Amino acid sequence: MSGGKYCCWNSDCDFCSYRPWISPPEKIEEFDISKDLENIIGECLSASGYGPFFVDEGAKDNPYWEYETLLGFPPEEVQKISKQWPNVNISDVHVSELISFCFCNLINYPHRCEKYWSEYLSVSREQLIEFATFWRKSKYVQST
């Protein structure tokens, strides 16, 4: 949503009733996602939910100790969304944030799992950066 009375760009927020002069920035481009991007998002969700990228095998007591901090969801939730993809409400702010976190952390987090990359992702890191850029320009990403 662009413009309007919501500072958080969602209809649940009434912050602007306290700060009516605040309005979200307009997006220069807003578009739907392509089939290719939809497929890559599915791969990112699967890699994040089932892959070794955010699992600390050295932490035997809790190898997922950092997972929820990185992705905002426990592994079970990411796996659930991954299984349902693309039949999820991509407009839901939680889903779109998860997708953004998956892109960001697969690209930037020092997971040291490059040898597993091609098992989960059909594109190179550089190509994933390009897809992440398209995702950020889509109408589903909340402006901040």
PyMOL commands that set and color helices and strands:
alter all, ss='L'
color gray80, all
select helices_A, chain A and resi 15-17+35-50+67-71+75-84+93-108+114-120+125-137
alter helices_A, ss='H'
color red, helices_A
deselect
rebuild
show_as cartoon
